[in-house]
Amino acid sequence: MLWELGDGLKLNRGFLDIIEAGTDIKFEHAHNAKWDKYTLPELQAFWHAKYMLEKMTKYGKEFESAPRTPPSGWASVLYLYNHPMIKLAFLLLKNAPQRPTQKSRRLTHRKQHSGNPDPLRIA
């Protein structure tokens, strides 16, 4: 279904590996003894496919055209179809300057206002 929705676009290999691992199992009575080993791949495949369908439905209703900066859910759909825009987004994120975290801001503030050159050391 996802392949058909993508109008024949090639699906991401990692996604296909998950789907194949979860759908290539013929359940047998002996699998009950190792329930997790045999059922978790099926559930993982189901959850991945469900997530993609939910995101396609959600953003298909919300977007009239492709957003300049895709939300993470839409980015996952682009990744599913190996879209070149997602590769550009990953490249931009990789090279973007890092924003200071709340912790680093507190440390900088303490260093500037405590008179202690090492904010992690108690004076």
Biopython code that builds the backbone (N, CA, C, O; Angstrom):
import numpy as np
from Bio.PDB.StructureBuilder import StructureBuilder

atoms = [
    (1, "MET", "N", (0.810, -1.182, 0.000)),
    (1, "MET", "CA", (0.000, 0.000, 0.000)),
    (1, "MET", "C", (0.866, 1.264, 0.000)),
    (1, "MET", "O", (0.580, 2.213, -0.731)),
    (2, "LEU", "N", (1.921, 1.278, 0.816)),
    (2, "LEU", "CA", (2.790, 2.457, 0.864)),
    (2, "LEU", "C", (3.494, 2.674, -0.478)),
    (2, "LEU", "O", (3.706, 3.809, -0.904)),
    (3, "TRP", "N", (3.847, 1.585, -1.126)),
    (3, "TRP", "CA", (4.486, 1.694, -2.441)),
    (3, "TRP", "C", (3.502, 2.299, -3.434)),
    (3, "TRP", "O", (3.872, 3.156, -4.236)),
    (4, "GLU", "N", (2.244, 1.852, -3.383)),
    (4, "GLU", "CA", (1.215, 2.387, -4.285)),
    (4, "GLU", "C", (0.939, 3.857, -4.002)),
    (4, "GLU", "O", (0.773, 4.646, -4.932)),
    (5, "LEU", "N", (0.886, 4.231, -2.727)),
    (5, "LEU", "CA", (0.654, 5.636, -2.370)),
    (5, "LEU", "C", (1.793, 6.527, -2.860)),
    (5, "LEU", "O", (1.578, 7.693, -3.191)),
    (6, "GLY", "N", (2.988, 5.979, -2.903)),
    (6, "GLY", "CA", (4.146, 6.730, -3.376)),
    (6, "GLY", "C", (4.256, 6.743, -4.885)),
    (6, "GLY", "O", (5.262, 7.194, -5.432)),
    (7, "ASP", "N", (3.247, 6.259, -5.555)),
    (7, "ASP", "CA", (3.198, 6.261, -7.017)),
    (7, "ASP", "C", (4.419, 5.584, -7.626)),
    (7, "ASP", "O", (4.986, 6.042, -8.618)),
    (8, "GLY", "N", (4.806, 4.469, -6.991)),
    (8, "GLY", "CA", (5.905, 3.671, -7.531)),
    (8, "GLY", "C", (7.289, 4.118, -7.106)),
    (8, "GLY", "O", (8.277, 3.553, -7.576)),
    (9, "LEU", "N", (7.400, 5.125, -6.223)),
    (9, "LEU", "CA", (8.721, 5.545, -5.747)),
    (9, "LEU", "C", (9.351, 4.415, -4.941)),
    (9, "LEU", "O", (8.660, 3.645, -4.273)),
    (10, "LYS", "N", (10.657, 4.334, -5.018)),
    (10, "LYS", "CA", (11.385, 3.293, -4.302)),
    (10, "LYS", "C", (11.345, 3.582, -2.804)),
    (10, "LYS", "O", (11.636, 4.700, -2.380)),
    (11, "LEU", "N", (10.986, 2.582, -2.002)),
    (11, "LEU", "CA", (10.923, 2.743, -0.553)),
    (11, "LEU", "C", (12.302, 2.561, 0.071)),
    (11, "LEU", "O", (13.153, 1.851, -0.465)),
    (12, "ASN", "N", (12.504, 3.205, 1.196)),
    (12, "ASN", "CA", (13.756, 3.145, 1.942)),
    (12, "ASN", "C", (14.087, 1.701, 2.315)),
    (12, "ASN", "O", (13.226, 0.957, 2.785)),
    (13, "ARG", "N", (15.328, 1.320, 2.102)),
    (13, "ARG", "CA", (15.761, -0.066, 2.345)),
    (13, "ARG", "C", (15.608, -0.468, 3.811)),
    (13, "ARG", "O", (15.197, -1.592, 4.098)),
    (14, "GLY", "N", (15.927, 0.419, 4.728)),
    (14, "GLY", "CA", (15.792, 0.108, 6.147)),
    (14, "GLY", "C", (14.349, -0.181, 6.529)),
    (14, "GLY", "O", (14.077, -1.091, 7.311)),
    (15, "PHE", "N", (13.430, 0.594, 5.978)),
    (15, "PHE", "CA", (12.006, 0.372, 6.222)),
    (15, "PHE", "C", (11.581, -0.983, 5.648)),
    (15, "PHE", "O", (10.868, -1.747, 6.299)),
    (16, "LEU", "N", (12.020, -1.265, 4.440)),
    (16, "LEU", "CA", (11.669, -2.550, 3.818)),
    (16, "LEU", "C", (12.215, -3.728, 4.611)),
    (16, "LEU", "O", (11.559, -4.765, 4.708)),
    (17, "ASP", "N", (13.409, -3.579, 5.180)),
    (17, "ASP", "CA", (13.975, -4.652, 6.003)),
    (17, "ASP", "C", (13.082, -4.948, 7.210)),
    (17, "ASP", "O", (12.862, -6.107, 7.563)),
    (18, "ILE", "N", (12.567, -3.875, 7.844)),
    (18, "ILE", "CA", (11.673, -4.051, 8.993)),
    (18, "ILE", "C", (10.392, -4.756, 8.572)),
    (18, "ILE", "O", (9.928, -5.674, 9.249)),
    (19, "ILE", "N", (9.825, -4.325, 7.457)),
    (19, "ILE", "CA", (8.576, -4.920, 6.970)),
    (19, "ILE", "C", (8.790, -6.387, 6.596)),
    (19, "ILE", "O", (7.970, -7.241, 6.935)),
    (20, "GLU", "N", (9.889, -6.680, 5.900)),
    (20, "GLU", "CA", (10.161, -8.065, 5.507)),
    (20, "GLU", "C", (10.390, -8.959, 6.714)),
    (20, "GLU", "O", (9.926, -10.099, 6.739)),
    (21, "ALA", "N", (11.108, -8.450, 7.722)),
    (21, "ALA", "CA", (11.360, -9.250, 8.928)),
    (21, "ALA", "C", (10.062, -9.576, 9.656)),
    (21, "ALA", "O", (9.946, -10.628, 10.285)),
    (22, "GLY", "N", (9.090, -8.678, 9.570)),
    (22, "GLY", "CA", (7.840, -8.900, 10.277)),
    (22, "GLY", "C", (6.766, -9.608, 9.483)),
    (22, "GLY", "O", (5.765, -10.049, 10.048)),
    (23, "THR", "N", (6.957, -9.724, 8.185)),
    (23, "THR", "CA", (5.903, -10.346, 7.372)),
    (23, "THR", "C", (6.345, -11.642, 6.702)),
    (23, "THR", "O", (5.529, -12.320, 6.076)),
    (24, "ASP", "N", (7.604, -11.992, 6.822)),
    (24, "ASP", "CA", (8.096, -13.226, 6.204)),
    (24, "ASP", "C", (8.025, -14.431, 7.143)),
    (24, "ASP", "O", (8.606, -15.477, 6.854)),
    (25, "ILE", "N", (7.317, -14.289, 8.261)),
    (25, "ILE", "CA", (7.243, -15.364, 9.247)),
    (25, "ILE", "C", (5.916, -16.103, 9.107)),
    (25, "ILE", "O", (4.842, -15.503, 9.149)),
    (26, "LYS", "N", (6.016, -17.402, 8.943)),
    (26, "LYS", "CA", (4.797, -18.220, 8.978)),
    (26, "LYS", "C", (4.693, -18.763, 10.393)),
    (26, "LYS", "O", (5.515, -19.571, 10.824)),
    (27, "PHE", "N", (3.677, -18.313, 11.107)),
    (27, "PHE", "CA", (3.544, -18.674, 12.511)),
    (27, "PHE", "C", (3.223, -20.152, 12.667)),
    (27, "PHE", "O", (2.358, -20.699, 11.984)),
    (28, "GLU", "N", (3.945, -20.782, 13.587)),
    (28, "GLU", "CA", (3.748, -22.203, 13.896)),
    (28, "GLU", "C", (3.483, -22.357, 15.392)),
    (28, "GLU", "O", (3.831, -21.483, 16.186)),
    (29, "HIS", "N", (2.881, -23.445, 15.758)),
    (29, "HIS", "CA", (2.534, -23.692, 17.161)),
    (29, "HIS", "C", (3.778, -23.649, 18.059)),
    (29, "HIS", "O", (3.692, -23.184, 19.196)),
    (30, "ALA", "N", (4.900, -24.112, 17.583)),
    (30, "ALA", "CA", (6.139, -24.136, 18.376)),
    (30, "ALA", "C", (6.640, -22.726, 18.707)),
    (30, "ALA", "O", (7.428, -22.556, 19.636)),
    (31, "HIS", "N", (6.193, -21.721, 17.959)),
    (31, "HIS", "CA", (6.618, -20.342, 18.217)),
    (31, "HIS", "C", (6.074, -19.800, 19.533)),
    (31, "HIS", "O", (6.585, -18.810, 20.057)),
    (32, "ASN", "N", (5.047, -20.441, 20.064)),
    (32, "ASN", "CA", (4.491, -19.993, 21.340)),
    (32, "ASN", "C", (5.527, -20.024, 22.458)),
    (32, "ASN", "O", (5.462, -19.219, 23.387)),
    (33, "ALA", "N", (6.474, -20.941, 22.374)),
    (33, "ALA", "CA", (7.516, -21.051, 23.399)),
    (33, "ALA", "C", (8.478, -19.857, 23.351)),
    (33, "ALA", "O", (9.089, -19.514, 24.363)),
    (34, "LYS", "N", (8.614, -19.229, 22.185)),
    (34, "LYS", "CA", (9.480, -18.052, 22.022)),
    (34, "LYS", "C", (8.646, -16.918, 21.432)),
    (34, "LYS", "O", (8.946, -16.383, 20.365)),
    (35, "TRP", "N", (7.597, -16.576, 22.160)),
    (35, "TRP", "CA", (6.592, -15.624, 21.694)),
    (35, "TRP", "C", (7.209, -14.308, 21.221)),
    (35, "TRP", "O", (6.927, -13.852, 20.113)),
    (36, "ASP", "N", (8.047, -13.700, 22.056)),
    (36, "ASP", "CA", (8.631, -12.395, 21.708)),
    (36, "ASP", "C", (9.478, -12.456, 20.440)),
    (36, "ASP", "O", (9.421, -11.556, 19.602)),
    (37, "LYS", "N", (10.248, -13.505, 20.311)),
    (37, "LYS", "CA", (11.128, -13.632, 19.146)),
    (37, "LYS", "C", (10.344, -13.603, 17.835)),
    (37, "LYS", "O", (10.816, -13.055, 16.839)),
    (38, "TYR", "N", (9.157, -14.189, 17.838)),
    (38, "TYR", "CA", (8.392, -14.294, 16.597)),
    (38, "TYR", "C", (7.330, -13.216, 16.424)),
    (38, "TYR", "O", (6.955, -12.893, 15.297)),
    (39, "THR", "N", (6.845, -12.658, 17.520)),
    (39, "THR", "CA", (5.773, -11.664, 17.380)),
    (39, "THR", "C", (6.284, -10.229, 17.335)),
    (39, "THR", "O", (5.657, -9.382, 16.699)),
    (40, "LEU", "N", (7.399, -9.934, 17.990)),
    (40, "LEU", "CA", (7.897, -8.550, 17.988)),
    (40, "LEU", "C", (8.228, -8.028, 16.588)),
    (40, "LEU", "O", (7.912, -6.874, 16.302)),
    (41, "PRO", "N", (8.847, -8.813, 15.700)),
    (41, "PRO", "CA", (9.069, -8.303, 14.346)),
    (41, "PRO", "C", (7.757, -7.975, 13.616)),
    (41, "PRO", "O", (7.696, -7.019, 12.842)),
    (42, "GLU", "N", (6.717, -8.769, 13.865)),
    (42, "GLU", "CA", (5.414, -8.483, 13.247)),
    (42, "GLU", "C", (4.844, -7.170, 13.768)),
    (42, "GLU", "O", (4.337, -6.351, 13.002)),
    (43, "LEU", "N", (4.934, -6.986, 15.075)),
    (43, "LEU", "CA", (4.423, -5.750, 15.671)),
    (43, "LEU", "C", (5.227, -4.534, 15.218)),
    (43, "LEU", "O", (4.664, -3.477, 14.933)),
    (44, "GLN", "N", (6.532, -4.693, 15.156)),
    (44, "GLN", "CA", (7.383, -3.583, 14.706)),
    (44, "GLN", "C", (7.037, -3.190, 13.273)),
    (44, "GLN", "O", (6.961, -2.001, 12.962)),
    (45, "ALA", "N", (6.832, -4.151, 12.416)),
    (45, "ALA", "CA", (6.450, -3.856, 11.031)),
    (45, "ALA", "C", (5.103, -3.142, 10.993)),
    (45, "ALA", "O", (4.930, -2.172, 10.255)),
    (46, "PHE", "N", (4.155, -3.621, 11.786)),
    (46, "PHE", "CA", (2.832, -2.989, 11.840)),
    (46, "PHE", "C", (2.940, -1.543, 12.311)),
    (46, "PHE", "O", (2.360, -0.646, 11.699)),
    (47, "TRP", "N", (3.683, -1.310, 13.403)),
    (47, "TRP", "CA", (3.787, 0.045, 13.957)),
    (47, "TRP", "C", (4.470, 1.006, 12.995)),
    (47, "TRP", "O", (4.075, 2.167, 12.889)),
    (48, "HIS", "N", (5.487, 0.530, 12.299)),
    (48, "HIS", "CA", (6.163, 1.402, 11.324)),
    (48, "HIS", "C", (5.226, 1.767, 10.173)),
    (48, "HIS", "O", (5.143, 2.930, 9.779)),
    (49, "ALA", "N", (4.531, 0.782, 9.643)),
    (49, "ALA", "CA", (3.609, 1.048, 8.532)),
    (49, "ALA", "C", (2.467, 1.957, 8.992)),
    (49, "ALA", "O", (2.075, 2.874, 8.270)),
    (50, "LYS", "N", (1.940, 1.708, 10.174)),
    (50, "LYS", "CA", (0.854, 2.526, 10.728)),
    (50, "LYS", "C", (1.311, 3.973, 10.898)),
    (50, "LYS", "O", (0.586, 4.899, 10.533)),
    (51, "TYR", "N", (2.503, 4.171, 11.448)),
    (51, "TYR", "CA", (3.038, 5.516, 11.650)),
    (51, "TYR", "C", (3.120, 6.271, 10.315)),
    (51, "TYR", "O", (2.711, 7.428, 10.219)),
    (52, "MET", "N", (3.651, 5.602, 9.300)),
    (52, "MET", "CA", (3.796, 6.255, 7.997)),
    (52, "MET", "C", (2.435, 6.622, 7.405)),
    (52, "MET", "O", (2.263, 7.720, 6.876)),
    (53, "LEU", "N", (1.485, 5.722, 7.492)),
    (53, "LEU", "CA", (0.145, 6.017, 6.975)),
    (53, "LEU", "C", (-0.508, 7.172, 7.741)),
    (53, "LEU", "O", (-1.168, 8.022, 7.144)),
    (54, "GLU", "N", (-0.321, 7.200, 9.054)),
    (54, "GLU", "CA", (-0.880, 8.299, 9.854)),
    (54, "GLU", "C", (-0.272, 9.640, 9.457)),
    (54, "GLU", "O", (-0.987, 10.637, 9.344)),
    (55, "LYS", "N", (1.042, 9.670, 9.244)),
    (55, "LYS", "CA", (1.705, 10.923, 8.865)),
    (55, "LYS", "C", (1.285, 11.363, 7.465)),
    (55, "LYS", "O", (1.082, 12.553, 7.224)),
    (56, "MET", "N", (1.156, 10.425, 6.557)),
    (56, "MET", "CA", (0.705, 10.775, 5.210)),
    (56, "MET", "C", (-0.708, 11.356, 5.242)),
    (56, "MET", "O", (-1.005, 12.335, 4.557)),
    (57, "THR", "N", (-1.569, 10.741, 6.044)),
    (57, "THR", "CA", (-2.942, 11.230, 6.164)),
    (57, "THR", "C", (-2.963, 12.611, 6.805)),
    (57, "THR", "O", (-3.641, 13.515, 6.317)),
    (58, "LYS", "N", (-2.231, 12.773, 7.884)),
    (58, "LYS", "CA", (-2.213, 14.055, 8.603)),
    (58, "LYS", "C", (-1.712, 15.184, 7.710)),
    (58, "LYS", "O", (-2.384, 16.203, 7.557)),
    (59, "TYR", "N", (-0.542, 15.006, 7.128)),
    (59, "TYR", "CA", (0.056, 16.093, 6.354)),
    (59, "TYR", "C", (-0.584, 16.241, 4.981)),
    (59, "TYR", "O", (-0.540, 17.319, 4.389)),
    (60, "GLY", "N", (-1.174, 15.173, 4.473)),
    (60, "GLY", "CA", (-1.921, 15.280, 3.221)),
    (60, "GLY", "C", (-3.111, 16.213, 3.366)),
    (60, "GLY", "O", (-3.488, 16.897, 2.414)),
    (61, "LYS", "N", (-3.701, 16.244, 4.549)),
    (61, "LYS", "CA", (-4.828, 17.144, 4.815)),
    (61, "LYS", "C", (-4.362, 18.561, 5.137)),
    (61, "LYS", "O", (-5.055, 19.524, 4.812)),
    (62, "GLU", "N", (-3.191, 18.702, 5.774)),
    (62, "GLU", "CA", (-2.727, 20.001, 6.250)),
    (62, "GLU", "C", (-2.009, 20.827, 5.180)),
    (62, "GLU", "O", (-2.166, 22.047, 5.138)),
    (63, "PHE", "N", (-1.238, 20.188, 4.330)),
    (63, "PHE", "CA", (-0.386, 20.918, 3.385)),
    (63, "PHE", "C", (-1.075, 21.109, 2.044)),
    (63, "PHE", "O", (-1.689, 20.189, 1.503)),
    (64, "GLU", "N", (-0.961, 22.318, 1.523)),
    (64, "GLU", "CA", (-1.380, 22.559, 0.142)),
    (64, "GLU", "C", (-0.163, 22.471, -0.772)),
    (64, "GLU", "O", (-0.281, 22.159, -1.957)),
    (65, "SER", "N", (1.012, 22.751, -0.199)),
    (65, "SER", "CA", (2.277, 22.597, -0.923)),
    (65, "SER", "C", (3.333, 22.173, 0.087)),
    (65, "SER", "O", (3.102, 22.220, 1.296)),
    (66, "ALA", "N", (4.473, 21.765, -0.406)),
    (66, "ALA", "CA", (5.542, 21.286, 0.478)),
    (66, "ALA", "C", (6.051, 22.428, 1.355)),
    (66, "ALA", "O", (6.321, 23.520, 0.853)),
    (67, "PRO", "N", (6.183, 22.186, 2.655)),
    (67, "PRO", "CA", (6.704, 23.234, 3.540)),
    (67, "PRO", "C", (8.194, 23.425, 3.339)),
    (67, "PRO", "O", (8.911, 22.501, 2.954)),
    (68, "ARG", "N", (8.649, 24.648, 3.608)),
    (68, "ARG", "CA", (10.079, 24.945, 3.464)),
    (68, "ARG", "C", (10.900, 24.150, 4.478)),
    (68, "ARG", "O", (11.934, 23.576, 4.137)),
    (69, "THR", "N", (10.433, 24.122, 5.718)),
    (69, "THR", "CA", (11.064, 23.320, 6.756)),
    (69, "THR", "C", (10.058, 22.259, 7.183)),
    (69, "THR", "O", (9.059, 22.578, 7.828)),
    (70, "PRO", "N", (10.311, 21.001, 6.830)),
    (70, "PRO", "CA", (9.307, 19.969, 7.129)),
    (70, "PRO", "C", (9.265, 19.610, 8.608)),
    (70, "PRO", "O", (10.312, 19.487, 9.244)),
    (71, "PRO", "N", (8.057, 19.439, 9.170)),
    (71, "PRO", "CA", (7.967, 18.900, 10.521)),
    (71, "PRO", "C", (8.503, 17.473, 10.540)),
    (71, "PRO", "O", (8.588, 16.823, 9.498)),
    (72, "SER", "N", (8.861, 16.992, 11.716)),
    (72, "SER", "CA", (9.529, 15.684, 11.800)),
    (72, "SER", "C", (8.688, 14.557, 11.196)),
    (72, "SER", "O", (9.238, 13.652, 10.568)),
    (73, "GLY", "N", (7.380, 14.597, 11.374)),
    (73, "GLY", "CA", (6.535, 13.546, 10.807)),
    (73, "GLY", "C", (6.585, 13.526, 9.296)),
    (73, "GLY", "O", (6.630, 12.461, 8.679)),
    (74, "TRP", "N", (6.577, 14.715, 8.697)),
    (74, "TRP", "CA", (6.654, 14.787, 7.235)),
    (74, "TRP", "C", (8.051, 14.403, 6.765)),
    (74, "TRP", "O", (8.212, 13.787, 5.712)),
    (75, "ALA", "N", (9.056, 14.769, 7.549)),
    (75, "ALA", "CA", (10.430, 14.392, 7.201)),
    (75, "ALA", "C", (10.574, 12.873, 7.170)),
    (75, "ALA", "O", (11.312, 12.339, 6.341)),
    (76, "SER", "N", (9.879, 12.176, 8.063)),
    (76, "SER", "CA", (9.957, 10.712, 8.063)),
    (76, "SER", "C", (9.331, 10.132, 6.797)),
    (76, "SER", "O", (9.797, 9.115, 6.284)),
    (77, "VAL", "N", (8.276, 10.776, 6.293)),
    (77, "VAL", "CA", (7.661, 10.320, 5.032)),
    (77, "VAL", "C", (8.626, 10.556, 3.876)),
    (77, "VAL", "O", (8.775, 9.702, 3.002)),
    (78, "LEU", "N", (9.277, 11.710, 3.872)),
    (78, "LEU", "CA", (10.268, 11.979, 2.821)),
    (78, "LEU", "C", (11.397, 10.956, 2.873)),
    (78, "LEU", "O", (11.869, 10.486, 1.838)),
    (79, "TYR", "N", (11.825, 10.617, 4.083)),
    (79, "TYR", "CA", (12.878, 9.618, 4.267)),
    (79, "TYR", "C", (12.422, 8.252, 3.763)),
    (79, "TYR", "O", (13.199, 7.514, 3.158)),
    (80, "LEU", "N", (11.152, 7.922, 4.018)),
    (80, "LEU", "CA", (10.597, 6.646, 3.556)),
    (80, "LEU", "C", (10.745, 6.506, 2.050)),
    (80, "LEU", "O", (11.026, 5.419, 1.546)),
    (81, "TYR", "N", (10.554, 7.608, 1.332)),
    (81, "TYR", "CA", (10.615, 7.570, -0.136)),
    (81, "TYR", "C", (11.954, 8.052, -0.694)),
    (81, "TYR", "O", (12.062, 8.346, -1.885)),
    (82, "ASN", "N", (12.973, 8.134, 0.167)),
    (82, "ASN", "CA", (14.326, 8.523, -0.267)),
    (82, "ASN", "C", (14.321, 9.866, -0.984)),
    (82, "ASN", "O", (15.055, 10.056, -1.954)),
    (83, "HIS", "N", (13.506, 10.787, -0.518)),
    (83, "HIS", "CA", (13.373, 12.091, -1.172)),
    (83, "HIS", "C", (14.649, 12.908, -0.973)),
    (83, "HIS", "O", (15.191, 12.935, 0.132)),
    (84, "PRO", "N", (15.145, 13.582, -2.033)),
    (84, "PRO", "CA", (16.394, 14.347, -1.903)),
    (84, "PRO", "C", (16.294, 15.507, -0.912)),
    (84, "PRO", "O", (17.309, 15.915, -0.348)),
    (85, "MET", "N", (15.095, 16.045, -0.688)),
    (85, "MET", "CA", (14.958, 17.161, 0.250)),
    (85, "MET", "C", (15.379, 16.754, 1.655)),
    (85, "MET", "O", (15.934, 17.567, 2.393)),
    (86, "ILE", "N", (15.123, 15.513, 2.030)),
    (86, "ILE", "CA", (15.470, 15.078, 3.373)),
    (86, "ILE", "C", (16.982, 14.969, 3.531)),
    (86, "ILE", "O", (17.512, 15.224, 4.612)),
    (87, "LYS", "N", (17.672, 14.596, 2.470)),
    (87, "LYS", "CA", (19.131, 14.546, 2.533)),
    (87, "LYS", "C", (19.693, 15.947, 2.735)),
    (87, "LYS", "O", (20.653, 16.132, 3.482)),
    (88, "LEU", "N", (19.095, 16.935, 2.067)),
    (88, "LEU", "CA", (19.510, 18.319, 2.239)),
    (88, "LEU", "C", (19.228, 18.785, 3.667)),
    (88, "LEU", "O", (20.060, 19.459, 4.274)),
    (89, "ALA", "N", (18.071, 18.433, 4.200)),
    (89, "ALA", "CA", (17.721, 18.830, 5.567)),
    (89, "ALA", "C", (18.707, 18.240, 6.570)),
    (89, "ALA", "O", (19.143, 18.937, 7.486)),
    (90, "PHE", "N", (19.069, 16.956, 6.410)),
    (90, "PHE", "CA", (20.046, 16.338, 7.309)),
    (90, "PHE", "C", (21.398, 17.036, 7.204)),
    (90, "PHE", "O", (22.068, 17.248, 8.215)),
    (91, "LEU", "N", (21.795, 17.389, 6.002)),
    (91, "LEU", "CA", (23.065, 18.087, 5.801)),
    (91, "LEU", "C", (23.045, 19.451, 6.480)),
    (91, "LEU", "O", (24.015, 19.840, 7.130)),
    (92, "LEU", "N", (21.941, 20.173, 6.330)),
    (92, "LEU", "CA", (21.820, 21.485, 6.967)),
    (92, "LEU", "C", (21.842, 21.374, 8.484)),
    (92, "LEU", "O", (22.486, 22.176, 9.159)),
    (93, "LEU", "N", (21.138, 20.380, 9.021)),
    (93, "LEU", "CA", (21.134, 20.190, 10.473)),
    (93, "LEU", "C", (22.514, 19.821, 10.997)),
    (93, "LEU", "O", (22.930, 20.282, 12.060)),
    (94, "LYS", "N", (23.213, 18.995, 10.250)),
    (94, "LYS", "CA", (24.542, 18.550, 10.662)),
    (94, "LYS", "C", (25.510, 19.733, 10.742)),
    (94, "LYS", "O", (26.366, 19.784, 11.625)),
    (95, "ASN", "N", (25.367, 20.680, 9.814)),
    (95, "ASN", "CA", (26.288, 21.806, 9.756)),
    (95, "ASN", "C", (25.788, 23.057, 10.473)),
    (95, "ASN", "O", (26.470, 24.081, 10.481)),
    (96, "ALA", "N", (24.605, 22.979, 11.072)),
    (96, "ALA", "CA", (24.044, 24.147, 11.752)),
    (96, "ALA", "C", (24.783, 24.390, 13.062)),
    (96, "ALA", "O", (25.210, 23.444, 13.724)),
    (97, "PRO", "N", (24.934, 25.669, 13.438)),
    (97, "PRO", "CA", (25.556, 25.939, 14.733)),
    (97, "PRO", "C", (24.662, 25.409, 15.854)),
    (97, "PRO", "O", (23.436, 25.479, 15.773)),
    (98, "GLN", "N", (25.284, 24.889, 16.880)),
    (98, "GLN", "CA", (24.524, 24.315, 17.990)),
    (98, "GLN", "C", (23.983, 25.417, 18.880)),
    (98, "GLN", "O", (24.694, 26.359, 19.229)),
    (99, "ARG", "N", (22.714, 25.286, 19.243)),
    (99, "ARG", "CA", (22.110, 26.234, 20.171)),
    (99, "ARG", "C", (22.536, 25.851, 21.582)),
    (99, "ARG", "O", (22.626, 24.666, 21.901)),
    (100, "PRO", "N", (22.796, 26.835, 22.424)),
    (100, "PRO", "CA", (23.182, 26.493, 23.793)),
    (100, "PRO", "C", (22.019, 25.829, 24.536)),
    (100, "PRO", "O", (20.860, 26.205, 24.363)),
    (101, "THR", "N", (22.340, 24.868, 25.337)),
    (101, "THR", "CA", (21.320, 24.186, 26.119)),
    (101, "THR", "C", (21.022, 24.992, 27.374)),
    (101, "THR", "O", (21.764, 25.911, 27.720)),
    (102, "GLN", "N", (19.955, 24.650, 28.044)),
    (102, "GLN", "CA", (19.603, 25.333, 29.291)),
    (102, "GLN", "C", (20.725, 25.174, 30.306)),
    (102, "GLN", "O", (21.048, 26.118, 31.027)),
    (103, "LYS", "N", (21.324, 23.987, 30.368)),
    (103, "LYS", "CA", (22.403, 23.734, 31.325)),
    (103, "LYS", "C", (23.616, 24.602, 31.017)),
    (103, "LYS", "O", (24.212, 25.172, 31.931)),
    (104, "SER", "N", (23.993, 24.714, 29.740)),
    (104, "SER", "CA", (25.163, 25.518, 29.401)),
    (104, "SER", "C", (24.911, 26.992, 29.685)),
    (104, "SER", "O", (25.837, 27.716, 30.052)),
    (105, "ARG", "N", (23.660, 27.452, 29.519)),
    (105, "ARG", "CA", (23.334, 28.842, 29.865)),
    (105, "ARG", "C", (23.494, 29.084, 31.364)),
    (105, "ARG", "O", (24.020, 30.120, 31.772)),
    (106, "ARG", "N", (23.044, 28.132, 32.188)),
    (106, "ARG", "CA", (23.169, 28.283, 33.645)),
    (106, "ARG", "C", (24.632, 28.310, 34.047)),
    (106, "ARG", "O", (25.029, 29.115, 34.889)),
    (107, "LEU", "N", (25.441, 27.433, 33.452)),
    (107, "LEU", "CA", (26.855, 27.402, 33.792)),
    (107, "LEU", "C", (27.543, 28.707, 33.402)),
    (107, "LEU", "O", (28.362, 29.231, 34.157)),
    (108, "THR", "N", (27.210, 29.231, 32.222)),
    (108, "THR", "CA", (27.796, 30.491, 31.772)),
    (108, "THR", "C", (27.385, 31.612, 32.713)),
    (108, "THR", "O", (28.209, 32.448, 33.084)),
    (109, "HIS", "N", (26.124, 31.633, 33.098)),
    (109, "HIS", "CA", (25.628, 32.671, 34.000)),
    (109, "HIS", "C", (26.338, 32.589, 35.351)),
    (109, "HIS", "O", (26.765, 33.609, 35.891)),
    (110, "ARG", "N", (26.464, 31.373, 35.898)),
    (110, "ARG", "CA", (27.153, 31.222, 37.194)),
    (110, "ARG", "C", (28.609, 31.643, 37.091)),
    (110, "ARG", "O", (29.139, 32.273, 38.007)),
    (111, "LYS", "N", (29.250, 31.307, 36.005)),
    (111, "LYS", "CA", (30.662, 31.654, 35.828)),
    (111, "LYS", "C", (30.833, 33.171, 35.778)),
    (111, "LYS", "O", (31.782, 33.715, 36.342)),
    (112, "GLN", "N", (29.908, 33.846, 35.097)),
    (112, "GLN", "CA", (30.009, 35.296, 34.949)),
    (112, "GLN", "C", (29.682, 36.029, 36.238)),
    (112, "GLN", "O", (30.240, 37.097, 36.487)),
    (113, "HIS", "N", (28.798, 35.490, 37.064)),
    (113, "HIS", "CA", (28.290, 36.235, 38.208)),
    (113, "HIS", "C", (28.756, 35.719, 39.568)),
    (113, "HIS", "O", (28.419, 36.318, 40.589)),
    (114, "SER", "N", (29.509, 34.643, 39.611)),
    (114, "SER", "CA", (29.892, 34.096, 40.906)),
    (114, "SER", "C", (31.277, 34.529, 41.344)),
    (114, "SER", "O", (31.618, 34.407, 42.521)),
    (115, "GLY", "N", (32.062, 35.021, 40.443)),
    (115, "GLY", "CA", (33.440, 35.340, 40.800)),
    (115, "GLY", "C", (34.309, 34.096, 40.825)),
    (115, "GLY", "O", (35.523, 34.194, 41.006)),
    (116, "ASN", "N", (33.708, 32.932, 40.645)),
    (116, "ASN", "CA", (34.426, 31.663, 40.631)),
    (116, "ASN", "C", (34.691, 31.299, 39.169)),
    (116, "ASN", "O", (33.736, 31.106, 38.418)),
    (117, "PRO", "N", (35.956, 31.199, 38.736)),
    (117, "PRO", "CA", (36.248, 30.915, 37.330)),
    (117, "PRO", "C", (35.804, 29.521, 36.900)),
    (117, "PRO", "O", (35.623, 29.288, 35.705)),
    (118, "ASP", "N", (35.626, 28.609, 37.809)),
    (118, "ASP", "CA", (35.166, 27.260, 37.472)),
    (118, "ASP", "C", (33.821, 27.031, 38.147)),
    (118, "ASP", "O", (33.778, 26.734, 39.341)),
    (119, "PRO", "N", (32.713, 27.164, 37.402)),
    (119, "PRO", "CA", (31.382, 27.085, 38.012)),
    (119, "PRO", "C", (31.044, 25.697, 38.558)),
    (119, "PRO", "O", (30.118, 25.560, 39.358)),
    (120, "LEU", "N", (31.780, 24.672, 38.137)),
    (120, "LEU", "CA", (31.498, 23.333, 38.643)),
    (120, "LEU", "C", (32.204, 23.057, 39.963)),
    (120, "LEU", "O", (31.869, 22.098, 40.658)),
    (121, "ARG", "N", (33.182, 23.892, 40.313)),
    (121, "ARG", "CA", (33.918, 23.737, 41.554)),
    (121, "ARG", "C", (33.360, 24.663, 42.617)),
    (121, "ARG", "O", (33.073, 25.830, 42.348)),
    (122, "ILE", "N", (33.211, 24.157, 43.788)),
    (122, "ILE", "CA", (32.715, 24.997, 44.875)),
    (122, "ILE", "C", (33.887, 25.811, 45.401)),
    (122, "ILE", "O", (34.958, 25.276, 45.689)),
    (123, "ALA", "N", (33.665, 27.107, 45.519)),
    (123, "ALA", "CA", (34.745, 27.999, 45.977)),
    (123, "ALA", "C", (34.937, 27.884, 47.474)),
    (123, "ALA", "O", (35.799, 28.557, 48.040)),
]
sb = StructureBuilder()
sb.init_structure("model")
sb.init_model(0)
sb.init_chain("A")
sb.init_seg("    ")
for serial, (resi, resn, name, xyz) in enumerate(atoms, 1):
    if name == "N":
        sb.init_residue(resn, " ", resi, " ")
    sb.init_atom(name, np.array(xyz, "f"), 0.0, 1.0, " ", f" {name:<3s}", serial, name[0])
structure = sb.get_structure()
